[in-house]
Amino acid sequence: MQQQRAQSMPAPSALPPISTAAEARQLAEGLMDVMTNLLGVIEKETELVRAGQVGEAIQLEPSKTELSRRYVSTILRVKASQQYFALTTPDLLAALHRHHEVFRAMLQVNLTVLATAHAVSEGIVRGVNAQMQRRNIPNTYTASGQRAAPGPRNMTPIAISRSM
């Protein structure tokens, strides 16, 4: 799967740097369009995860993956053309930087929501596991009246289905 993704993404050398002002504007508009569309998908994913609708959020993965692939290939071409942007259209380059900063901030919000959801679900699973372990451990005591530590064979793991 990873190899298939790598093959579908154009190599940086296959993307020639821009050489005209029209190409610069077209590339900048393309990057802003990809970032805007990707942000739309990410915002929707964030809303769904916040609402606890993780299954629906997972359905956004194919479009998020395709937009991410387009973003990476476009950003590689912008990097290859950065010198041209700086010399001929510095205002366009500044606009790209501003748009990209907003993009990064929104990505950070999404990552925070996803990390929080992960931590909450992990806490729930650990809590359920602790409760199950307490039920399965026999109450035994040592000769001195202390509670005996359970052996490894008394610990039964829980199984979790990852399908939703």
Backbone as JSON Lines, residues from 0, in Angstrom:
{"i":0,"aa":"M","n":[0.83,-1.19,0.0],"ca":[0.0,0.0,0.0],"c":[0.88,1.25,0.0]}
{"i":1,"aa":"Q","n":[1.88,1.31,0.88],"ca":[2.8,2.44,0.94],"c":[3.54,2.6,-0.37]}
{"i":2,"aa":"Q","n":[3.96,1.47,-0.97],"ca":[4.68,1.5,-2.23],"c":[3.76,2.03,-3.34]}
{"i":3,"aa":"Q","n":[2.48,1.65,-3.29],"ca":[1.52,2.11,-4.29],"c":[1.34,3.63,-4.18]}
{"i":4,"aa":"R","n":[1.27,4.16,-2.97],"ca":[1.14,5.6,-2.78],"c":[2.37,6.33,-3.3]}
{"i":5,"aa":"A","n":[3.55,5.77,-3.01],"ca":[4.79,6.4,-3.46],"c":[4.85,6.45,-4.98]}
{"i":6,"aa":"Q","n":[4.34,5.43,-5.64],"ca":[4.36,5.41,-7.09],"c":[3.39,6.42,-7.68]}
{"i":7,"aa":"S","n":[2.26,6.69,-7.01],"ca":[1.27,7.6,-7.55],"c":[1.66,9.06,-7.37]}
{"i":8,"aa":"M","n":[2.61,9.36,-6.47],"ca":[3.03,10.71,-6.24],"c":[4.17,11.07,-7.19]}
{"i":9,"aa":"P","n":[4.07,12.21,-7.89],"ca":[5.13,12.56,-8.82],"c":[6.43,12.85,-8.09]}
{"i":10,"aa":"A","n":[7.52,12.49,-8.73],"ca":[8.84,12.74,-8.16],"c":[9.13,14.23,-8.24]}
{"i":11,"aa":"P","n":[9.85,14.79,-7.26],"ca":[10.16,16.21,-7.28],"c":[10.87,16.64,-8.57]}
{"i":12,"aa":"S","n":[11.71,15.77,-9.13],"ca":[12.42,16.14,-10.34],"c":[11.5,16.21,-11.55]}
{"i":13,"aa":"A","n":[10.31,15.56,-11.48],"ca":[9.36,15.58,-12.59],"c":[8.58,16.9,-12.61]}
{"i":14,"aa":"L","n":[8.71,17.7,-11.58],"ca":[7.99,18.97,-11.5],"c":[8.95,20.12,-11.79]}
{"i":15,"aa":"P","n":[8.93,20.63,-13.01],"ca":[9.87,21.71,-13.34],"c":[9.5,23.0,-12.63]}
{"i":16,"aa":"P","n":[10.5,23.8,-12.24],"ca":[10.18,25.08,-11.62],"c":[9.48,26.0,-12.63]}
{"i":17,"aa":"I","n":[8.75,26.93,-12.11],"ca":[8.03,27.85,-12.98],"c":[9.0,28.84,-13.63]}
{"i":18,"aa":"S","n":[8.55,29.44,-14.75],"ca":[9.43,30.37,-15.44],"c":[8.71,31.61,-15.94]}
{"i":19,"aa":"T","n":[7.4,31.7,-15.7],"ca":[6.66,32.89,-16.12],"c":[5.75,33.35,-14.98]}
{"i":20,"aa":"A","n":[5.33,34.61,-15.07],"ca":[4.43,35.17,-14.06],"c":[3.08,34.46,-14.09]}
{"i":21,"aa":"A","n":[2.62,34.07,-15.27],"ca":[1.35,33.35,-15.38],"c":[1.43,32.0,-14.69]}
{"i":22,"aa":"E","n":[2.55,31.3,-14.87],"ca":[2.74,30.02,-14.18],"c":[2.8,30.22,-12.68]}
{"i":23,"aa":"A","n":[3.44,31.32,-12.24],"ca":[3.54,31.61,-10.8],"c":[2.15,31.81,-10.21]}
{"i":24,"aa":"R","n":[1.33,32.61,-10.89],"ca":[-0.02,32.86,-10.39],"c":[-0.84,31.57,-10.41]}
{"i":25,"aa":"Q","n":[-0.72,30.78,-11.46],"ca":[-1.47,29.52,-11.56],"c":[-1.04,28.55,-10.46]}
{"i":26,"aa":"L","n":[0.25,28.47,-10.21],"ca":[0.75,27.58,-9.16],"c":[0.28,28.05,-7.78]}
{"i":27,"aa":"A","n":[0.35,29.36,-7.53],"ca":[-0.08,29.9,-6.24],"c":[-1.58,29.66,-6.03]}
{"i":28,"aa":"E","n":[-2.37,29.9,-7.07],"ca":[-3.81,29.66,-6.95],"c":[-4.11,28.18,-6.74]}
{"i":29,"aa":"G","n":[-3.35,27.33,-7.41],"ca":[-3.52,25.88,-7.24],"c":[-3.21,25.46,-5.81]}
{"i":30,"aa":"L","n":[-2.13,26.0,-5.25],"ca":[-1.76,25.65,-3.87],"c":[-2.82,26.15,-2.89]}
{"i":31,"aa":"M","n":[-3.27,27.38,-3.08],"ca":[-4.3,27.91,-2.18],"c":[-5.6,27.11,-2.29]}
{"i":32,"aa":"D","n":[-5.94,26.69,-3.49],"ca":[-7.13,25.87,-3.7],"c":[-7.01,24.52,-3.0]}
{"i":33,"aa":"V","n":[-5.86,23.88,-3.14],"ca":[-5.65,22.58,-2.49],"c":[-5.7,22.74,-0.97]}
{"i":34,"aa":"M","n":[-5.04,23.79,-0.44],"ca":[-5.06,24.01,1.0],"c":[-6.47,24.28,1.5]}
{"i":35,"aa":"T","n":[-7.25,25.06,0.75],"ca":[-8.62,25.37,1.15],"c":[-9.48,24.1,1.16]}
{"i":36,"aa":"N","n":[-9.36,23.29,0.12],"ca":[-10.13,22.04,0.06],"c":[-9.71,21.07,1.15]}
{"i":37,"aa":"L","n":[-8.41,20.96,1.39],"ca":[-7.92,20.07,2.44],"c":[-8.39,20.56,3.81]}
{"i":38,"aa":"L","n":[-8.37,21.86,4.02],"ca":[-8.87,22.41,5.29],"c":[-10.35,22.1,5.47]}
{"i":39,"aa":"G","n":[-11.11,22.15,4.39],"ca":[-12.54,21.82,4.49],"c":[-12.74,20.4,4.97]}
{"i":40,"aa":"V","n":[-11.98,19.46,4.41],"ca":[-12.08,18.06,4.82],"c":[-11.62,17.9,6.27]}
{"i":41,"aa":"I","n":[-10.54,18.57,6.63],"ca":[-10.0,18.46,7.99],"c":[-10.97,19.06,9.01]}
{"i":42,"aa":"E","n":[-11.58,20.19,8.67],"ca":[-12.56,20.79,9.59],"c":[-13.76,19.87,9.79]}
{"i":43,"aa":"K","n":[-14.2,19.24,8.7],"ca":[-15.31,18.29,8.81],"c":[-14.92,17.11,9.7]}
{"i":44,"aa":"E","n":[-13.7,16.6,9.5],"ca":[-13.2,15.5,10.32],"c":[-13.15,15.91,11.79]}
{"i":45,"aa":"T","n":[-12.67,17.12,12.06],"ca":[-12.59,17.62,13.43],"c":[-13.97,17.69,14.07]}
{"i":46,"aa":"E","n":[-14.95,18.21,13.33],"ca":[-16.31,18.29,13.84],"c":[-16.86,16.91,14.17]}
{"i":47,"aa":"L","n":[-16.65,15.96,13.26],"ca":[-17.16,14.61,13.47],"c":[-16.51,13.93,14.68]}
{"i":48,"aa":"V","n":[-15.21,14.09,14.82],"ca":[-14.52,13.47,15.96],"c":[-14.98,14.12,17.26]}
{"i":49,"aa":"R","n":[-15.12,15.44,17.27],"ca":[-15.62,16.12,18.47],"c":[-17.02,15.63,18.85]}
{"i":50,"aa":"A","n":[-17.83,15.31,17.84],"ca":[-19.19,14.83,18.09],"c":[-19.23,13.33,18.4]}
{"i":51,"aa":"G","n":[-18.07,12.69,18.37],"ca":[-18.01,11.26,18.68],"c":[-18.38,10.38,17.51]}
{"i":52,"aa":"Q","n":[-18.42,10.91,16.33],"ca":[-18.8,10.15,15.14],"c":[-17.54,9.74,14.38]}
{"i":53,"aa":"V","n":[-16.73,8.93,15.02],"ca":[-15.44,8.52,14.47],"c":[-15.61,7.71,13.19]}
{"i":54,"aa":"G","n":[-16.61,6.86,13.14],"ca":[-16.86,6.05,11.95],"c":[-17.1,6.91,10.72]}
{"i":55,"aa":"E","n":[-17.86,7.98,10.88],"ca":[-18.1,8.89,9.76],"c":[-16.83,9.67,9.4]}
{"i":56,"aa":"A","n":[-16.04,10.01,10.42],"ca":[-14.79,10.73,10.16],"c":[-13.83,9.88,9.35]}
{"i":57,"aa":"I","n":[-13.84,8.58,9.58],"ca":[-12.95,7.66,8.85],"c":[-13.32,7.64,7.37]}
{"i":58,"aa":"Q","n":[-14.59,7.87,7.06],"ca":[-15.03,7.87,5.66],"c":[-14.4,9.0,4.85]}
{"i":59,"aa":"L","n":[-13.87,10.01,5.53],"ca":[-13.23,11.14,4.84],"c":[-11.79,10.84,4.41]}
{"i":60,"aa":"E","n":[-11.26,9.7,4.84],"ca":[-9.85,9.39,4.58],"c":[-9.47,9.39,3.1]}
{"i":61,"aa":"P","n":[-10.25,8.78,2.2],"ca":[-9.82,8.79,0.78],"c":[-9.65,10.2,0.2]}
{"i":62,"aa":"S","n":[-10.61,11.08,0.47],"ca":[-10.48,12.44,-0.07],"c":[-9.35,13.19,0.63]}
{"i":63,"aa":"K","n":[-9.17,12.95,1.91],"ca":[-8.08,13.59,2.65],"c":[-6.73,13.12,2.12]}
{"i":64,"aa":"T","n":[-6.62,11.84,1.8],"ca":[-5.38,11.28,1.26],"c":[-5.07,11.87,-0.11]}
{"i":65,"aa":"E","n":[-6.06,11.96,-0.97],"ca":[-5.85,12.52,-2.32],"c":[-5.46,13.99,-2.25]}
{"i":66,"aa":"L","n":[-6.15,14.76,-1.41],"ca":[-5.81,16.17,-1.27],"c":[-4.43,16.35,-0.66]}
{"i":67,"aa":"S","n":[-4.06,15.49,0.26],"ca":[-2.72,15.56,0.86],"c":[-1.65,15.27,-0.18]}
{"i":68,"aa":"R","n":[-1.92,14.31,-1.05],"ca":[-0.97,13.98,-2.11],"c":[-0.8,15.18,-3.05]}
{"i":69,"aa":"R","n":[-1.92,15.81,-3.41],"ca":[-1.86,16.99,-4.27],"c":[-1.13,18.14,-3.58]}
{"i":70,"aa":"Y","n":[-1.37,18.3,-2.28],"ca":[-0.71,19.35,-1.51],"c":[0.8,19.16,-1.54]}
{"i":71,"aa":"V","n":[1.25,17.93,-1.27],"ca":[2.7,17.66,-1.24],"c":[3.33,17.92,-2.6]}
{"i":72,"aa":"S","n":[2.71,17.45,-3.66],"ca":[3.31,17.65,-4.98],"c":[3.33,19.13,-5.36]}
{"i":73,"aa":"T","n":[2.29,19.87,-4.99],"ca":[2.26,21.31,-5.29],"c":[3.28,22.07,-4.46]}
{"i":74,"aa":"I","n":[3.4,21.7,-3.19],"ca":[4.36,22.41,-2.32],"c":[5.8,22.14,-2.77]}
{"i":75,"aa":"L","n":[6.06,20.94,-3.3],"ca":[7.39,20.64,-3.83],"c":[7.71,21.52,-5.02]}
{"i":76,"aa":"R","n":[6.72,21.76,-5.85],"ca":[6.95,22.62,-7.02],"c":[7.13,24.07,-6.58]}
{"i":77,"aa":"V","n":[6.4,24.5,-5.57],"ca":[6.57,25.86,-5.05],"c":[7.98,26.02,-4.48]}
{"i":78,"aa":"K","n":[8.45,25.02,-3.74],"ca":[9.81,25.09,-3.2],"c":[10.85,25.15,-4.31]}
{"i":79,"aa":"A","n":[10.63,24.37,-5.36],"ca":[11.57,24.39,-6.49],"c":[11.54,25.74,-7.19]}
{"i":80,"aa":"S","n":[10.44,26.46,-7.07],"ca":[10.28,27.75,-7.76],"c":[10.4,28.94,-6.83]}
{"i":81,"aa":"Q","n":[10.81,28.73,-5.61],"ca":[10.83,29.79,-4.61],"c":[11.7,30.97,-5.02]}
{"i":82,"aa":"Q","n":[12.8,30.7,-5.65],"ca":[13.7,31.78,-6.07],"c":[13.0,32.68,-7.1]}
{"i":83,"aa":"Y","n":[12.28,32.07,-8.03],"ca":[11.54,32.85,-9.03],"c":[10.47,33.69,-8.35]}
{"i":84,"aa":"F","n":[9.73,33.08,-7.42],"ca":[8.71,33.83,-6.69],"c":[9.32,35.03,-5.98]}
{"i":85,"aa":"A","n":[10.43,34.81,-5.3],"ca":[11.06,35.87,-4.51],"c":[11.54,37.03,-5.4]}
{"i":86,"aa":"L","n":[12.04,36.72,-6.59],"ca":[12.57,37.75,-7.48],"c":[11.49,38.49,-8.26]}
{"i":87,"aa":"T","n":[10.47,37.78,-8.71],"ca":[9.5,38.4,-9.62],"c":[8.16,38.72,-8.99]}
{"i":88,"aa":"T","n":[7.71,37.93,-8.06],"ca":[6.39,38.14,-7.45],"c":[6.46,37.98,-5.93]}
{"i":89,"aa":"P","n":[7.19,38.88,-5.25],"ca":[7.3,38.72,-3.79],"c":[5.96,38.88,-3.06]}
{"i":90,"aa":"D","n":[5.03,39.68,-3.63],"ca":[3.72,39.82,-3.0],"c":[2.94,38.51,-3.04]}
{"i":91,"aa":"L","n":[3.08,37.78,-4.12],"ca":[2.43,36.48,-4.25],"c":[3.04,35.48,-3.27]}
{"i":92,"aa":"L","n":[4.33,35.53,-3.12],"ca":[5.01,34.65,-2.16],"c":[4.57,34.97,-0.73]}
{"i":93,"aa":"A","n":[4.43,36.27,-0.42],"ca":[3.98,36.67,0.91],"c":[2.55,36.18,1.16]}
{"i":94,"aa":"A","n":[1.7,36.26,0.14],"ca":[0.32,35.77,0.28],"c":[0.31,34.27,0.52]}
{"i":95,"aa":"L","n":[1.18,33.55,-0.18],"ca":[1.28,32.09,0.04],"c":[1.71,31.79,1.47]}
{"i":96,"aa":"H","n":[2.68,32.55,1.97],"ca":[3.15,32.33,3.35],"c":[2.02,32.58,4.36]}
{"i":97,"aa":"R","n":[1.26,33.66,4.15],"ca":[0.14,33.95,5.07],"c":[-0.91,32.84,5.02]}
{"i":98,"aa":"H","n":[-1.26,32.42,3.84],"ca":[-2.26,31.36,3.68],"c":[-1.76,30.06,4.32]}
{"i":99,"aa":"H","n":[-0.48,29.8,4.16],"ca":[0.09,28.58,4.72],"c":[0.12,28.62,6.25]}
{"i":100,"aa":"E","n":[0.32,29.79,6.84],"ca":[0.3,29.91,8.3],"c":[-1.09,29.61,8.85]}
{"i":101,"aa":"V","n":[-2.13,30.09,8.18],"ca":[-3.5,29.77,8.59],"c":[-3.73,28.27,8.46]}
{"i":102,"aa":"F","n":[-3.26,27.71,7.37],"ca":[-3.37,26.27,7.13],"c":[-2.72,25.48,8.26]}
{"i":103,"aa":"R","n":[-1.51,25.86,8.64],"ca":[-0.79,25.16,9.72],"c":[-1.54,25.27,11.05]}
{"i":104,"aa":"A","n":[-2.09,26.44,11.33],"ca":[-2.83,26.63,12.59],"c":[-4.06,25.71,12.63]}
{"i":105,"aa":"M","n":[-4.76,25.61,11.52],"ca":[-5.94,24.74,11.47],"c":[-5.54,23.26,11.59]}
{"i":106,"aa":"L","n":[-4.43,22.9,11.0],"ca":[-3.94,21.53,11.15],"c":[-3.63,21.22,12.61]}
{"i":107,"aa":"Q","n":[-3.07,22.2,13.31],"ca":[-2.74,22.01,14.72],"c":[-4.0,21.76,15.55]}
{"i":108,"aa":"V","n":[-5.08,22.48,15.24],"ca":[-6.35,22.27,15.94],"c":[-6.83,20.84,15.7]}
{"i":109,"aa":"N","n":[-6.77,20.4,14.44],"ca":[-7.19,19.04,14.1],"c":[-6.35,18.01,14.84]}
{"i":110,"aa":"L","n":[-5.05,18.2,14.86],"ca":[-4.17,17.24,15.55],"c":[-4.46,17.22,17.05]}
{"i":111,"aa":"T","n":[-4.78,18.35,17.63],"ca":[-5.11,18.41,19.05],"c":[-6.4,17.63,19.33]}
{"i":112,"aa":"V","n":[-7.4,17.81,18.49],"ca":[-8.67,17.09,18.67],"c":[-8.44,15.59,18.54]}
{"i":113,"aa":"L","n":[-7.68,15.19,17.52],"ca":[-7.42,13.76,17.33],"c":[-6.62,13.17,18.5]}
{"i":114,"aa":"A","n":[-5.64,13.92,19.0],"ca":[-4.85,13.44,20.14],"c":[-5.73,13.32,21.39]}
{"i":115,"aa":"T","n":[-6.63,14.26,21.59],"ca":[-7.54,14.21,22.73],"c":[-8.46,13.0,22.63]}
{"i":116,"aa":"A","n":[-9.01,12.77,21.44],"ca":[-9.88,11.61,21.24],"c":[-9.12,10.31,21.49]}
{"i":117,"aa":"H","n":[-7.87,10.27,21.05],"ca":[-7.04,9.08,21.27],"c":[-6.8,8.87,22.76]}
{"i":118,"aa":"A","n":[-6.46,9.94,23.48],"ca":[-6.19,9.83,24.91],"c":[-7.44,9.4,25.68]}
{"i":119,"aa":"V","n":[-8.59,9.95,25.31],"ca":[-9.84,9.59,25.99],"c":[-10.16,8.12,25.75]}
{"i":120,"aa":"S","n":[-10.06,7.68,24.5],"ca":[-10.4,6.28,24.21],"c":[-9.4,5.34,24.86]}
{"i":121,"aa":"E","n":[-8.14,5.73,24.92],"ca":[-7.15,4.89,25.6],"c":[-7.45,4.8,27.09]}
{"i":122,"aa":"G","n":[-7.85,5.92,27.68],"ca":[-8.22,5.92,29.1],"c":[-9.41,5.02,29.37]}
{"i":123,"aa":"I","n":[-10.38,5.03,28.49],"ca":[-11.55,4.17,28.65],"c":[-11.15,2.7,28.57]}
{"i":124,"aa":"V","n":[-10.33,2.35,27.58],"ca":[-9.89,0.96,27.42],"c":[-9.09,0.52,28.64]}
{"i":125,"aa":"R","n":[-8.2,1.37,29.12],"ca":[-7.41,1.01,30.3],"c":[-8.3,0.84,31.53]}
{"i":126,"aa":"G","n":[-9.31,1.69,31.66],"ca":[-10.24,1.57,32.78],"c":[-11.04,0.27,32.73]}
{"i":127,"aa":"V","n":[-11.51,-0.07,31.55],"ca":[-12.25,-1.32,31.38],"c":[-11.34,-2.5,31.69]}
{"i":128,"aa":"N","n":[-10.1,-2.45,31.22],"ca":[-9.15,-3.53,31.48],"c":[-8.89,-3.67,32.99]}
{"i":129,"aa":"A","n":[-8.72,-2.55,33.68],"ca":[-8.48,-2.61,35.13],"c":[-9.67,-3.24,35.85]}
{"i":130,"aa":"Q","n":[-10.87,-2.88,35.44],"ca":[-12.06,-3.47,36.06],"c":[-12.14,-4.97,35.8]}
{"i":131,"aa":"M","n":[-11.84,-5.38,34.59],"ca":[-11.87,-6.8,34.25],"c":[-10.81,-7.57,35.04]}
{"i":132,"aa":"Q","n":[-9.64,-6.98,35.18],"ca":[-8.57,-7.66,35.92],"c":[-8.95,-7.82,37.4]}
{"i":133,"aa":"R","n":[-9.58,-6.8,37.97],"ca":[-9.98,-6.9,39.39],"c":[-10.98,-8.04,39.6]}
{"i":134,"aa":"R","n":[-11.85,-8.24,38.63],"ca":[-12.83,-9.32,38.75],"c":[-12.19,-10.69,38.62]}
{"i":135,"aa":"N","n":[-11.14,-10.79,37.84],"ca":[-10.52,-12.09,37.56],"c":[-9.45,-12.49,38.58]}
{"i":136,"aa":"I","n":[-9.01,-11.57,39.39],"ca":[-7.94,-11.87,40.35],"c":[-8.54,-12.49,41.61]}
{"i":137,"aa":"P","n":[-8.05,-13.64,42.01],"ca":[-8.57,-14.25,43.26],"c":[-8.07,-13.46,44.47]}
{"i":138,"aa":"N","n":[-8.91,-13.39,45.5],"ca":[-8.53,-12.72,46.73],"c":[-7.83,-13.73,47.64]}
{"i":139,"aa":"T","n":[-6.52,-13.7,47.61],"ca":[-5.75,-14.6,48.47],"c":[-4.81,-13.77,49.33]}
{"i":140,"aa":"Y","n":[-4.39,-14.39,50.45],"ca":[-3.53,-13.69,51.39],"c":[-2.33,-14.55,51.72]}
{"i":141,"aa":"T","n":[-1.25,-13.89,52.08],"ca":[-0.04,-14.6,52.47],"c":[-0.16,-15.02,53.93]}
{"i":142,"aa":"A","n":[0.84,-15.75,54.41],"ca":[0.84,-16.23,55.79],"c":[0.87,-15.07,56.78]}
{"i":143,"aa":"S","n":[1.42,-13.92,56.38],"ca":[1.49,-12.78,57.3],"c":[0.24,-11.9,57.23]}
{"i":144,"aa":"G","n":[-0.76,-12.3,56.43],"ca":[-2.01,-11.56,56.37],"c":[-2.04,-10.48,55.29]}
{"i":145,"aa":"Q","n":[-0.99,-10.38,54.51],"ca":[-0.95,-9.4,53.42],"c":[-1.65,-9.97,52.19]}
{"i":146,"aa":"R","n":[-2.2,-9.11,51.38],"ca":[-2.85,-9.56,50.15],"c":[-1.78,-10.04,49.18]}
{"i":147,"aa":"A","n":[-1.99,-11.2,48.6],"ca":[-1.02,-11.79,47.68],"c":[-1.12,-11.13,46.31]}
{"i":148,"aa":"A","n":[0.02,-10.89,45.7],"ca":[0.05,-10.33,44.34],"c":[-0.36,-11.42,43.37]}
{"i":149,"aa":"P","n":[-1.19,-11.08,42.39],"ca":[-1.63,-12.1,41.44],"c":[-0.49,-12.52,40.51]}
{"i":150,"aa":"G","n":[-0.53,-13.75,40.11],"ca":[0.47,-14.26,39.18],"c":[0.09,-13.9,37.75]}
{"i":151,"aa":"P","n":[1.02,-14.07,36.83],"ca":[0.75,-13.71,35.44],"c":[-0.38,-14.54,34.81]}
{"i":152,"aa":"R","n":[-0.58,-15.74,35.27],"ca":[-1.65,-16.55,34.67],"c":[-3.03,-16.1,35.13]}
{"i":153,"aa":"N","n":[-3.09,-15.26,36.19],"ca":[-4.38,-14.71,36.63],"c":[-4.77,-13.47,35.83]}
{"i":154,"aa":"M","n":[-3.84,-12.93,35.12],"ca":[-4.11,-11.73,34.31],"c":[-4.59,-12.18,32.94]}
{"i":155,"aa":"T","n":[-5.81,-11.82,32.61],"ca":[-6.35,-12.18,31.3],"c":[-6.46,-10.91,30.45]}
{"i":156,"aa":"P","n":[-5.88,-10.95,29.28],"ca":[-5.94,-9.76,28.44],"c":[-7.35,-9.57,27.86]}
{"i":157,"aa":"I","n":[-7.64,-8.33,27.51],"ca":[-8.93,-8.08,26.86],"c":[-8.67,-8.01,25.36]}
{"i":158,"aa":"A","n":[-9.65,-8.36,24.58],"ca":[-9.55,-8.27,23.12],"c":[-10.45,-7.15,22.65]}
{"i":159,"aa":"I","n":[-9.93,-6.37,21.72],"ca":[-10.67,-5.22,21.19],"c":[-10.82,-5.37,19.69]}
{"i":160,"aa":"S","n":[-12.02,-5.23,19.22],"ca":[-12.26,-5.25,17.77],"c":[-12.08,-3.84,17.25]}
{"i":161,"aa":"R","n":[-11.21,-3.65,16.27],"ca":[-10.96,-2.33,15.72],"c":[-11.92,-1.97,14.6]}
{"i":162,"aa":"S","n":[-12.77,-2.9,14.2],"ca":[-13.75,-2.59,13.16],"c":[-14.9,-1.82,13.79]}
{"i":163,"aa":"M","n":[-15.41,-0.88,13.05],"ca":[-16.46,-0.03,13.62],"c":[-17.77,-0.34,12.97]}
